[in-house]
């Protein structure tokens, strides 16, 4: 827990702030370079708290899943291949656990040159994850203690000194006692598909689990052979009892089951959405009954979006490369939907199990540099990414600022499709959006030859910024849930499949007014856009306007709010002279967006990379393809926000303006 969270919790009088999801779980992508002792920094404290690192090569076949944990120690790899090989010592793998990540060797399954990898890191934490090891003694009813503080929903056990399957004990609804015929992480078999024998796991509680070496049924997997060594990975299930987030009351992991119906959107009978109570960032699904099935793993860094399209998947039971899945698993803001008849995820009457981990963070940001970045090609290193953010980018827009090129806008939630804020065009496919799948700390690759791009990059975070995808129903009063956690002060909404104007809500204008992001018009009265309803901390409302709620069409919404010292959504009245705009910052604004609302006016963009200086500033227009203009002194630096000068575009006497600024 960070010191700031502890102080904040003490000041508020609550029992203490809980851990954030970003402190206990990470999906981190990297490209191998065959460099010895390469450090991967994902800000997970493994050396101090302990945990598991799971690595898989994505871009080529033959790269096994490598699992290494702090209980067994570095350079002791386990592979989830089909034969269940014993632990490998001195294997090319994780050779050091650090306070902010881990270190890998120079080749093999974890760092071969030019191979793309994904790493999933699970930190030990009560009510999330634990790792335990033991040496078998051959006795029955042996108790193995753990520190999960709840009964584990998933228990994965592997014998480490010899070949063995990866035994998986799952929710109680799928088994009873020692006679349970188990599932195995390295196999596709359904429950009961291999043998009629059990797994040797007799009971599970919040403090321990009981193992046997023999019993009333012969054992397919014996977890207590004399002198054999074992490791167990324990995963919790939060059922409104999680203790995470700033108020220590949020859930971050769900393990459950669902029953397939064999339907899809195309057949008119899609499976009902699985409600997790949160938007997941990582999901594993396995068919448990009625047939075989792979262990599918999807995550939002490689591509887990809201489109009903194939997702990049990996299979825990094979060494195959990442592939586009025929299984259409669709993200929602509170869980996921199955939109496919594929038997691997939705056979009629079959049981499926899943584990889902929440998207973070859970707390409002305290440092703007952790959630917003501006960069140009080659300005910062490393390259790639070509534009560096320092955090996973959820949303960005960019422009070649010296030329007459369109703006391009992307977000992780929609995947590889582009919108243009200066146009009412429908979204289009664009490979540049691969940023969402290929980089953990920025955008783009070193093969990009452009030199004049300016990138504005956001990370989603409570109270600060959120992205919501929704389907319109054409009806008045359509409430759309969001995860901003506070009342949105500004919203940009766009219908995606067809030509449609961008509609902008701003709290200074009220719930009957709109602006267009793609043109210069003044604010206009359009009650049907927001249904004359002010948004709340959990929903915003749209009316009958086709731009914000066309029946059965996909829409996207971007929600912005003020966070003290980080961001400011506000308004002001021009004075035709000089005035300071106080945003509550301490070192000025790095990004400023201004729009005149009482008359026509451009959406003007300023930033400190191109220059907010005591002289002429570089001005872009978000609603226009125009190149930047550098012949006016519109704006100057001011420690609390920014200073406006006597330039009509941003400070006409008596005119009304809205603005959005980031520290």
C-alpha positions in Angstrom: 0.0 0.0 0.0 1.4 3.4 -0.9 2.1 6.0 1.8 -0.4 8.4 0.3 -3.2 5.8 0.5 -2.4 5.1 4.2 -2.4 8.9 5.0 -5.7 9.4 3.0 -7.4 6.5 4.8 -6.3 7.8 8.2 -7.5 11.3 7.4 -10.9 10.0 6.3 -11.4 8.0 9.5 -11.9 4.7 7.7 -10.2 1.5 8.8 -7.6 1.8 6.0 -7.2 1.9 2.3 -7.0 -1.4 0.5 -4.6 -2.5 -2.2 -5.2 -1.3 -5.8 -5.5 -3.9 -8.5 -2.4 -2.4 -10.2 -0.4 -3.3 -7.1 -1.3 -7.0 -7.3 -1.8 -7.9 -11.0 -0.1 -6.9 -14.2 -0.4 -7.8 -17.9 2.9 -6.6 -19.5 3.9 -7.0 -23.1 7.4 -6.9 -24.4 9.4 -8.0 -27.4 12.4 -10.3 -26.8 15.9 -9.0 -27.5 18.1 -11.9 -26.2 19.7 -9.5 -23.7 21.0 -11.2 -20.6 19.4 -10.1 -17.3 16.8 -8.0 -18.9 14.6 -6.2 -16.4 10.8 -6.0 -16.8 9.3 -3.2 -14.8 5.6 -3.7 -14.1 5.5 -2.1 -10.6 4.6 -5.3 -8.8 6.5 -6.0 -5.6 7.6 -9.6 -5.9 10.8 -9.6 -3.8 9.0 -8.1 -0.8 5.5 -9.6 -1.1 6.0 -12.7 -3.3 4.0 -14.0 -6.2 3.9 -15.7 -9.5 5.2 -14.7 -13.0 3.5 -16.4 -16.0 5.2 -15.8 -19.4 4.1 -16.9 -22.9 5.6 -16.3 -26.3 2.9 -14.9 -28.5 4.2 -14.5 -32.1 5.6 -18.0 -32.8 4.7 -21.6 -32.1 6.8 -23.7 -29.7 7.0 -21.3 -26.8 5.8 -23.0 -23.6 3.9 -21.2 -20.9 6.6 -20.6 -18.2 5.5 -20.3 -14.6 7.9 -19.2 -11.9 7.1 -18.2 -8.3 8.9 -16.7 -5.3 8.2 -19.7 -3.1 10.3 -22.1 -5.2 12.7 -19.3 -6.2 14.2 -17.9 -9.4 15.3 -20.0 -12.3 12.9 -22.9 -11.4 10.5 -23.0 -14.3 7.4 -25.0 -14.7 5.7 -25.5 -18.1 2.0 -26.0 -18.7 2.8 -28.4 -21.6 0.8 -31.5 -22.2 3.3 -33.9 -20.6 3.5 -32.0 -17.3 7.3 -31.9 -17.1 9.1 -31.5 -13.8 10.6 -28.2 -12.7 13.6 -27.1 -14.7 16.5 -25.6 -12.8 18.9 -23.3 -14.7 16.3 -23.0 -17.4 16.1 -19.8 -19.4 13.4 -18.0 -17.5 12.9 -15.6 -14.6 16.3 -15.3 -12.8 15.4 -12.6 -10.3 12.3 -11.2 -8.5 12.4 -7.5 -7.9 10.4 -4.9 -5.9 9.0 -3.5 -9.1 8.9 -6.5 -11.4 11.3 -9.2 -12.4 14.4 -10.1 -14.5 14.6 -12.6 -17.4 17.4 -14.6 -19.0 18.6 -13.9 -22.5 16.8 -16.5 -24.7 14.5 -19.5 -24.6 10.9 -19.2 -23.8 11.1 -15.8 -22.2 13.4 -13.5 -24.2 14.2 -14.8 -27.7 15.1 -12.0 -30.1 12.2 -10.5 -31.9 9.6 -12.7 -30.3 6.6 -11.0 -28.8 5.8 -12.0 -25.2 3.0 -11.5 -22.6 3.7 -11.7 -18.9 1.0 -12.0 -16.3 2.1 -11.3 -12.7 0.1 -12.3 -9.7 1.2 -10.8 -6.4 0.4 -12.6 -3.1 -2.3 -10.7 -1.3 -5.2 -11.8 1.0 -8.5 -12.4 -0.9 -6.6 -12.4 -4.2 -3.8 -14.9 -4.6 -1.3 -17.1 -2.7 1.5 -19.5 -3.4 2.4 -22.4 -1.1 4.9 -25.3 -1.3 5.3 -28.6 0.6 7.2 -31.9 0.6 5.0 -35.0 0.6 5.0 -37.4 3.5 2.7 -40.1 2.3 0.0 -39.5 5.0 -3.7 -39.0 4.6 -5.7 -36.0 5.8 -2.7 -33.8 5.8 -3.4 -30.1 6.3 -1.6 -27.5 4.1 -2.0 -24.0 5.4 -2.3 -20.9 3.3 -2.7 -17.1 3.7 -5.5 -16.3 1.3 -7.9 -15.6 4.2 -10.8 -17.0 2.2 -11.5 -20.5 0.8 -9.8 -20.6 -2.6 -12.1 -20.8 -5.5 -9.4 -22.1 -7.8 -6.6 -24.4 -6.5 -3.9 -25.5 -9.0 -1.4 -28.0 -7.8 1.8 -29.2 -9.6 4.3 -31.8 -8.5 7.7 -30.1 -9.2 10.2 -32.9 -8.8 8.6 -35.2 -11.4 6.3 -35.3 -14.4 2.7 -34.8 -13.4 -0.5 -33.1 -14.6 -1.5 -29.7 -13.3 -4.5 -30.6 -11.1 -7.2 -27.9 -11.0 -9.7 -27.8 -8.2 -12.6 -25.5 -9.1 -15.8 -24.1 -7.6 -17.8 -26.5 -5.4 -20.7 -26.6 -7.8 -18.6 -28.8 -10.1 -17.4 -31.4 -7.7 -17.9 -33.2 -4.4 -15.2 -34.5 -2.1 -12.2 -36.7 -3.0 -14.1 -38.6 -5.7 -14.1 -35.6 -8.0 -12.5 -36.4 -11.3 -10.6 -33.2 -11.9 -9.6 -30.8 -14.6 -6.0 -30.4 -15.6 -4.5 -27.1 -16.8 -2.3 -29.0 -19.3 -5.2 -30.9 -20.9 -8.4 -30.3 -22.8 -10.3 -33.1 -21.0 -13.7 -32.3 -19.6 -14.3 -33.1 -15.9 -14.4 -36.9 -15.7 -12.9 -37.2 -19.2 -9.6 -38.9 -18.3 -10.4 -41.4 -15.6 -12.9 -42.2 -12.8 -10.3 -41.5 -10.2 -9.9 -38.4 -8.0 -7.4 -35.7 -7.3 -6.5 -36.3 -3.6 -7.9 -33.0 -2.4 -10.4 -33.6 0.3 -11.4 -30.3 1.8 -10.7 -26.6 1.4 -11.1 -23.8 3.9 -10.1 -20.2 4.5 -7.0 -21.3 6.3 -5.9 -24.6 4.8 -6.7 -27.5 2.4 -6.6 -31.2 3.2 -4.8 -33.6 0.9 -4.7 -37.4 0.8 -2.4 -40.0 -0.7 -5.0 -42.7 -0.9 -8.7 -43.0 -0.2 -12.0 -44.6 -1.1 -11.1 -43.9 -4.8 -7.8 -44.4 -6.6 -6.0 -41.2 -7.4 -5.3 -39.7 -10.8 -3.3 -37.1 -9.1 -1.5 -37.7 -5.8 -0.6 -34.5 -3.9 1.3 -36.2 -1.1 3.8 -38.8 -2.4 6.5 -39.3 0.2 9.5 -37.0 -0.4 7.9 -35.5 -3.6 7.8 -31.7 -3.8 4.7 -29.6 -4.8 3.5 -26.1 -5.4 0.0 -24.8 -5.3 -1.5 -21.6 -6.7 -4.6 -20.3 -4.9 -7.0 -17.8 -6.4 -9.8 -16.2 -4.4 -13.4 -15.3 -5.4 -14.7 -11.9 -4.1 -18.4 -12.0 -3.5 -19.0 -8.4 -2.3 -16.4 -9.1 0.3 -13.3 -7.8 -1.4 -11.1 -5.4 0.5 -9.5 -3.5 -2.3 -9.5 0.1 -3.4 -9.4 3.4 -1.4 -12.2 2.4 0.9 -11.2 -1.3 1.1 -14.6 -2.5 -0.2 -14.1 -3.4 -3.8 -13.9 -6.8 -5.5 -11.2 -7.6 -8.0 -11.4 -11.3 -8.8 -14.3 -13.5 -9.7 -14.3 -17.3 -10.3 -17.6 -18.9 -11.4 -19.4 -21.0 -13.9 -22.1 -20.6 -16.5 -24.1 -23.0 -18.7 -24.0 -22.7 -22.4 -27.2 -22.4 -24.6 -25.7 -22.9 -28.0 -27.1 -19.6 -29.3 -25.6 -16.4 -30.6 -26.7 -12.9 -31.7 -27.1 -14.2 -35.2 -29.5 -16.9 -34.1 -31.5 -14.5 -31.9 -30.6 -16.3 -28.7 -27.3 -15.0 -27.3 -26.2 -16.2 -23.9 -27.1 -13.8 -21.2 -24.3 -11.5 -20.1 -22.2 -12.7 -17.2 -22.3 -10.0 -14.6 -19.1 -9.7 -12.6 -19.9 -6.3 -11.1 -16.8 -4.9 -12.8 -15.1 -4.6 -16.2 -12.5 -7.4 -16.6 -9.0 -7.0 -17.9 -8.1 -10.7 -17.9 -10.3 -13.7 -18.5 -9.8 -17.5 -18.6 -12.5 -19.9 -19.7 -12.6 -23.7 -19.8 -15.3 -26.1 -20.8 -15.9 -28.4 -17.8 -18.6 -30.9 -18.9 -20.0 -32.5 -22.0 -16.9 -32.3 -24.1 -13.3 -31.3 -24.3 -12.1 -27.7 -24.5 -8.9 -25.6 -24.3 -8.1 -23.2 -21.5 -8.7 -19.9 -23.3 -6.9 -16.7 -22.0 -7.9 -13.2 -23.2 -6.6 -9.9 -21.8 -7.1 -6.3 -22.6 -3.5 -5.6 -23.5 -3.5 -8.1 -26.4 -7.1 -7.2 -27.3 -10.3 -7.7 -25.3 -12.8 -5.2 -26.7 -16.5 -4.6 -27.2 -16.6 -5.6 -30.8 -18.2 -8.9 -31.7 -15.1 -10.1 -33.5 -12.3 -12.6 -32.9 -10.0 -11.9 -30.0 -6.3 -12.7 -29.7 -6.3 -15.7 -27.5 -3.6 -18.0 -25.9 -4.3 -21.5 -24.7 -2.8 -22.5 -21.3 -2.5 -26.1 -22.4 -0.5 -25.6 -25.6 2.7 -24.0 -26.8 1.0 -22.6 -29.8 1.3 -19.0 -30.9 -1.4 -16.4 -30.2 -4.3 -16.8 -32.6 -7.4 -15.0 -33.5 -10.1 -16.9 -31.6 -13.3 -18.1 -33.3 -14.8 -17.7 -29.8 -16.6 -14.4 -29.6 -16.2 -13.2 -26.0 -17.3 -9.6 -25.8 -16.4 -7.2 -23.1 -19.0 -5.2 -21.2 -18.6 -2.5 -18.5 -19.7 -5.0 -15.9 -18.6 -8.3 -17.2 -18.6 -10.2 -20.5 -21.0 -11.7 -23.0 -20.8 -14.9 -25.1 -21.9 -14.0 -28.6 -21.1 -17.3 -30.4 -22.3 -20.9 -30.9 -18.7 -22.2 -30.7 -18.8 -25.3 -28.5 -15.6 -24.3 -26.8 -17.4 -21.5 -25.0 -21.1 -22.1 -25.6 -22.3 -25.6 -26.2 -25.9 -26.1 -25.3 -26.2 -27.5 -21.7 -22.4 -27.7 -21.2 -20.9 -26.2 -18.0 -18.0 -23.7 -18.3 -15.8 -22.3 -15.6 -14.1 -18.9 -15.7 -11.7 -16.7 -13.8 -11.9 -12.9 -14.3 -9.7 -10.1 -13.0 -10.8 -6.5 -12.8 -9.5 -3.6 -14.8 -7.7 -1.1 -12.7 -6.9 1.3 -11.2 -9.4 1.6 -8.3 -8.4 5.0 -6.9 -8.4 8.5 -8.4 -5.0 9.5 -9.7 -2.7 11.8 -7.6 -0.1 12.4 -10.3 -1.2 13.5 -13.8 1.9 12.0 -15.4 0.6 8.5 -14.4 -2.6 9.0 -16.5 -1.7 11.5 -19.2 1.2 11.9 -21.5 2.3 13.9 -24.6 5.0 12.7 -26.8 6.5 13.0 -30.3 8.5 10.4 -32.2 11.9 9.9 -30.8 11.4 12.5 -28.1 11.8 10.0 -25.3 13.2 6.5 -25.2 13.0 3.5 -25.5 11.9 3.2 -29.1 9.7 1.3 -29.6 7.3 2.4 -28.4 7.7 5.3 -30.7 5.7 7.6 -28.4 6.3 6.8 -24.8 3.6 7.2 -22.1 4.9 5.3 -19.1 1.6 3.6 -18.6 -0.8 1.4 -20.7 -2.7 3.8 -23.0 -6.5 3.4 -23.0 -7.3 6.4 -25.3 -5.3 8.7 -27.6 -5.6 11.1 -30.5 -2.9 12.4 -32.7 -2.1 14.6 -35.7 0.8 15.4 -37.9 0.9 18.9 -36.6 2.9 20.6 -39.4 0.7 19.3 -42.1 -3.0 19.3 -43.2 -3.8 15.8 -42.0 -6.9 14.5 -40.3 -6.9 13.8 -36.6 -6.9 10.1 -35.6 -8.6 8.9 -32.5 -8.4 5.4 -30.9 -9.2 3.6 -27.7 -8.5 0.2 -26.3 -12.1 -0.6 -25.8 -13.0 -0.5 -29.5 -9.8 -2.1 -30.7 -8.3 -1.6 -34.1 -10.7 1.0 -35.5 -10.3 4.8 -35.9 -12.5 7.8 -35.5 -11.7 11.4 -36.5 -12.7 14.1 -34.1 -12.6 16.6 -37.0 -15.1 14.6 -39.0 -18.5 13.0 -38.7 -17.3 9.9 -40.6 -18.0 6.4 -39.3 -15.2 4.5 -37.7 -12.8 2.7 -40.0 -10.3 -0.1 -39.6 -6.7 1.1 -39.0 -3.7 -1.0 -38.2 -2.1 1.9 -36.3 -4.5 1.1 -33.5 -2.4 -2.0 -32.8 -1.0 0.2 -30.0 -3.6 -1.5 -27.8 -2.2 -4.9 -28.5 1.5 -4.3 -28.9 2.8 -1.8 -26.3 2.5 -1.6 -22.6 4.1 1.8 -22.2 3.2 3.8 -25.2 2.2 3.8 -28.9 3.6 2.7 -32.2 6.7 0.9 -33.5 10.1 2.0 -34.6 9.1 1.3 -38.2 6.9 4.4 -38.3 8.8 7.0 -40.3 6.7 10.1 -39.4 8.6 12.8 -37.5 6.0 15.5 -36.8 3.3 13.6 -34.9 2.0 14.9 -31.6 0.4 12.3 -29.4 -2.0 12.9 -26.5 -2.4 9.7 -24.4 -4.9 8.9 -21.5 -5.2 6.1 -19.0 -8.7 5.4 -17.6 -8.9 6.1 -13.9 -11.7 6.7 -11.4 -12.9 10.4 -11.1 -10.7 11.3 -14.0 -11.5 9.6 -17.3 -13.6 6.7 -18.6 -14.6 5.2 -21.9 -18.0 3.6 -22.4 -19.3 1.6 -25.4 -23.0 1.1 -25.6 -25.8 0.2 -28.0 -28.5 2.6 -28.7 -32.2 1.7 -28.4 -33.8 4.9 -29.9 -35.9 5.5 -26.8 -36.0 8.5 -24.5 -34.3 8.0 -21.1 -31.8 5.3 -22.1 -29.5 5.1 -19.1 -25.9 4.0 -19.7 -23.8 2.8 -16.9 -20.3 4.0 -16.5 -17.3 3.4 -14.2 -16.1 7.0 -13.7 -17.3 7.0 -10.1 -18.2 10.7 -10.1 -20.5 12.9 -12.1 -19.0 13.4 -15.6 -18.5 17.1 -16.3 -17.8 16.7 -20.0 -18.8 13.9 -22.4 -18.0 13.2 -26.1 -20.4 10.8 -27.7 -20.2 9.4 -31.3 -22.3 6.9 -33.2 -19.8 4.5 -34.7 -21.1 2.6 -37.8 -22.4 5.5 -39.9 -21.9 9.2 -40.5 -23.0 11.1 -37.5 -21.9 14.3 -35.6 -19.9 14.1 -32.4 -22.1 15.4 -29.6 -20.5 17.1 -26.6 -22.1 17.5 -23.1 -20.6 20.1 -20.7 -21.8 20.8 -17.2 -21.4 24.5 -17.7 -24.0 24.3 -20.5 -26.5 22.0 -18.8 -28.5 19.0 -19.9 -30.4 20.5 -22.8 -27.4 21.9 -24.7 -24.9 20.3 -27.1 -21.7 21.2 -28.9 -20.3 19.5 -32.0 -16.7 18.3 -31.6 -16.3 18.2 -35.4 -17.3 21.8 -36.2 -17.2 25.4 -34.9 -20.9 26.0 -34.1 -21.9 27.6 -30.9 -23.8 25.6 -28.3 -27.3 24.7 -29.4 -30.4 23.5 -27.6 -31.1 19.8 -28.2 -33.0 18.2 -25.3 -33.1 14.8 -27.2 -29.4 14.4 -26.9 -29.2 13.9 -23.1 -33.0 13.5 -22.5 -32.8 16.7 -20.5 -31.1 14.6 -17.8 -28.0 15.5 -15.8 -25.6 12.5 -15.6 -24.9 10.9 -12.2 -21.9 9.2 -10.7 -23.0 5.8 -12.1 -25.1 6.6 -15.3 -25.5 9.1 -18.1 -28.8 9.4 -20.0 -29.4 9.7 -23.7 -32.6 10.6 -25.5 -34.0 10.0 -29.0 -31.3 11.8 -31.0 -29.7 9.5 -33.5 -26.3 11.0 -32.8 -26.4 9.8 -29.2 -28.9 6.9 -29.2 -29.7 5.5 -32.7 -31.6 2.2 -32.3 -29.5 -1.0 -32.4 -26.3 0.9 -33.4 -23.0 1.0 -31.5 -21.9 4.2 -29.8 -18.8 5.3 -27.9 -18.6 7.8 -25.1 -15.6 9.5 -23.5 -16.2 10.9 -20.0 -14.0 13.6 -18.3 -14.0 15.0 -14.8 -12.0 17.2 -12.5 -9.5 15.7 -10.2 -7.8 18.1 -7.8 -4.2 18.9 -9.0 -4.6 16.5 -12.0 -7.3 17.7 -14.3 -9.9 20.5 -14.6 -13.1 20.7 -16.6 -14.3 24.3 -16.4 -15.6 27.5 -18.0 -14.8 31.2 -18.1 -16.0 34.5 -19.6 -13.5 36.3 -21.9 -12.4 39.7 -20.8 -10.6 40.9 -24.0 -7.4 41.5 -22.0 -5.3 39.1 -19.9 -6.7 36.7 -17.3 -5.4 33.8 -15.3 -7.4 30.6 -15.3 -7.0 28.8 -12.0 -7.2 25.0 -12.4 -5.8 24.2 -8.9 -2.5 23.0 -10.3 0.9 23.7 -8.9 3.1 23.5 -12.0 0.8 24.7 -14.7 -1.2 23.0 -17.4 0.5 20.6 -19.9 -2.6 20.3 -22.1 -5.4 22.8 -22.7 -8.5 22.5 -24.9 -10.7 25.6 -25.3 -14.0 26.1 -27.1 -16.1 29.3 -27.4 -19.7 28.3 -26.7 -21.6 31.6 -27.1 -20.6 32.0 -30.8 -18.7 30.1 -33.4 -15.2 29.1 -32.5 -12.7 26.3 -33.0 -11.7 23.6 -30.5 -8.2 24.9 -29.8 -5.5 22.6 -28.5 -2.3 23.8 -26.7 0.4 21.8 -25.1 3.8 22.3 -23.4 5.6 20.0 -25.9 4.9 22.2 -28.8 5.0 25.3 -26.5 2.9 27.1 -24.0 5.4 30.0 -23.6 5.8 33.7 -23.0 5.5 34.4 -26.7 3.8 32.9 -29.7 2.3 29.5 -29.1 1.7 26.5 -31.4 -2.1 26.3 -31.9 -4.0 23.3 -33.3 -7.7 22.9 -34.0 -9.3 19.6 -33.0 -12.2 20.2 -35.4 -9.9 20.9 -38.4 -7.2 19.3 -40.5 -5.3 22.6 -40.6 -1.6 22.6 -39.7 -0.6 24.3 -36.5 -0.4 28.1 -36.4 2.4 29.7 -34.5 1.9 33.4 -35.2 -0.2 34.3 -32.1 0.5 34.6 -28.4 -2.8 33.0 -27.2 -1.7 31.5 -23.9 1.1 31.7 -21.4 2.2 29.5 -18.6 0.7 30.0 -15.1 1.5 27.9 -12.1 -2.1 27.3 -11.1 -3.3 26.6 -14.7 -2.8 28.9 -17.7 -2.9 32.6 -18.7 -5.1 33.9 -21.5 -3.9 36.9 -23.5 -5.8 39.4 -25.6 -6.4 37.1 -28.6 -10.0 36.9 -29.8 -10.0 33.1 -30.5 -9.8 32.3 -26.7 -10.5 35.5 -24.9 -13.1 37.7 -26.6 -14.6 40.2 -24.2 -17.9 38.9 -22.8 -17.8 35.6 -24.7 -18.5 32.3 -23.0 -15.9 29.5 -23.1 -15.4 26.0 -21.9 -12.1 24.3 -21.3 -10.4 21.1 -20.3 -6.9 21.2 -18.8 -4.4 18.6 -17.5 -1.5 19.3 -15.2 
